[in-house]
Amino acid sequence: MNFCMNSRMNVRRYQLTIVPLMMLLLATFVACAQKQSPQEIKEKTAEATAEVKSDAKAVAEGIREGLDRDQSRIDLNSASKAQLLTLPGVTAAEADRVIAGRPYSEPDDVVKRRIMSRAEYDKIAGKVTAKN
């Protein structure tokens, strides 16, 4: 009886091994049997290349925009009074208070320290940074 069980288990193991292998071979054969004309291959390659090119351009644009955004921001820790006055709604008195309150670890520290109101800060939030 033990021999029969071992024999059945071996057959079952064989089936579990050979069936997926046969399916893989069949799939490979079907894929190879489908004939594509050289023109179809060229068209598919051109489409894939165009898609990759488009994606690469989008990524490069995003990186460029990010770099430009960071470079165009005014650093609250090092900006001159004249630079601070270029920000929307910033008066000479506010610029002086910003300079006197340095250093800042975050741009919204000017609100936390009551140097500017939240409404005033919201006007310049996207245009400032606080580099240490």
VENJOBEL-V767188 format. One record per residue. N is the residue number from 1. PHI is phi in whole degrees, -180 to 180 (999 if undefined). PSI is psi in radians with two decimals (NA if undefined). D_LAST is the distance of its C-alpha to the last C-alpha in whole Angstrom. Layout:
((N,PHI,PSI,D_LAST) (N,PHI,PSI,D_LAST))
This chain:
((1,999,-0.71,80) (2,-61,-0.68,77) (3,-63,-0.68,78) (4,-66,-0.73,78) (5,-65,-0.76,75) (6,-62,-0.70,73) (7,-64,-0.76,75) (8,-66,-0.69,73) (9,-65,-0.67,70) (10,-66,-0.71,70) (11,-63,-0.75,71) (12,-64,-0.76,68) (13,-61,-0.73,66) (14,-62,-0.77,67) (15,-64,-0.74,67) (16,-67,-0.45,63) (17,-87,-0.79,62) (18,-76,-0.59,65) (19,-63,-0.88,64) (20,-63,-0.62,60) (21,-64,-0.74,61) (22,-65,-0.69,64) (23,-65,-0.70,62) (24,-64,-0.78,59) (25,-63,-0.70,62) (26,-64,-0.76,63) (27,-63,-0.71,60) (28,-63,-0.75,59) (29,-64,-0.76,63) (30,-64,-0.74,62) (31,-64,-0.69,59) (32,-74,-0.51,61) (33,-74,-0.43,64) (34,-73,2.04,62) (35,-95,2.28,63) (36,-114,2.44,60) (37,-73,2.71,61) (38,-57,-0.57,59) (39,-65,-0.72,58) (40,-63,-0.72,57) (41,-63,-0.75,55) (42,-62,-0.75,54) (43,-64,-0.79,53) (44,-64,-0.69,51) (45,-65,-0.74,49) (46,-64,-0.72,48) (47,-63,-0.80,47) (48,-64,-0.72,45) (49,-64,-0.75,43) (50,-63,-0.69,43) (51,-66,-0.76,41) (52,-64,-0.72,39) (53,-62,-0.78,38) (54,-63,-0.77,37) (55,-63,-0.71,35) (56,-65,-0.69,33) (57,-64,-0.73,33) (58,-63,-0.73,31) (59,-65,-0.78,29) (60,-62,-0.70,28) (61,-63,-0.75,28) (62,-62,-0.74,25) (63,-64,-0.77,23) (64,-61,-0.77,23) (65,-63,-0.73,23) (66,-62,-0.76,19) (67,-66,-0.75,18) (68,-63,-0.70,19) (69,-63,-0.77,18) (70,-68,-0.64,14) (71,-73,-0.51,15) (72,-86,-0.12,17) (73,-78,2.54,14) (74,-95,2.28,13) (75,-82,2.04,9) (76,-63,-0.40,10) (77,-84,-0.31,7) (78,-132,-0.06,9) (79,-69,2.52,13) (80,-78,2.95,16) (81,-61,-0.70,18) (82,-62,-0.71,20) (83,-66,-0.72,18) (84,-65,-0.59,17) (85,-70,-0.28,21) (86,-78,-0.22,22) (87,-75,2.52,20) (88,-61,2.17,23) (89,80,-0.02,25) (90,-82,2.17,22) (91,-94,3.00,24) (92,-63,-0.69,24) (93,-65,-0.73,24) (94,-65,-0.72,21) (95,-60,-0.74,19) (96,-63,-0.72,19) (97,-66,-0.67,19) (98,-63,-0.79,15) (99,-64,-0.73,14) (100,-68,-0.46,16) (101,-88,0.05,14) (102,-65,2.69,10) (103,-89,2.81,8) (104,-117,2.43,8) (105,-93,-0.44,7) (106,-138,2.60,9) (107,-58,-0.64,11) (108,-79,0.12,14) (109,-61,-0.46,13) (110,-64,-0.49,15) (111,-82,-0.79,18) (112,-60,-0.59,18) (113,-92,0.08,17) (114,62,0.62,20) (115,-84,-0.57,19) (116,-135,2.71,20) (117,-80,2.86,23) (118,-60,-0.72,22) (119,-63,-0.73,25) (120,-66,-0.75,23) (121,-65,-0.69,20) (122,-58,-0.51,22) (123,-69,-0.49,23) (124,-114,-0.02,19) (125,-52,-0.73,17) (126,-80,-0.06,18) (127,-111,-0.02,17) (128,-125,2.77,13) (129,-143,2.97,10) (130,-134,1.55,6) (131,-87,2.48,4) (132,-99,NA,0))
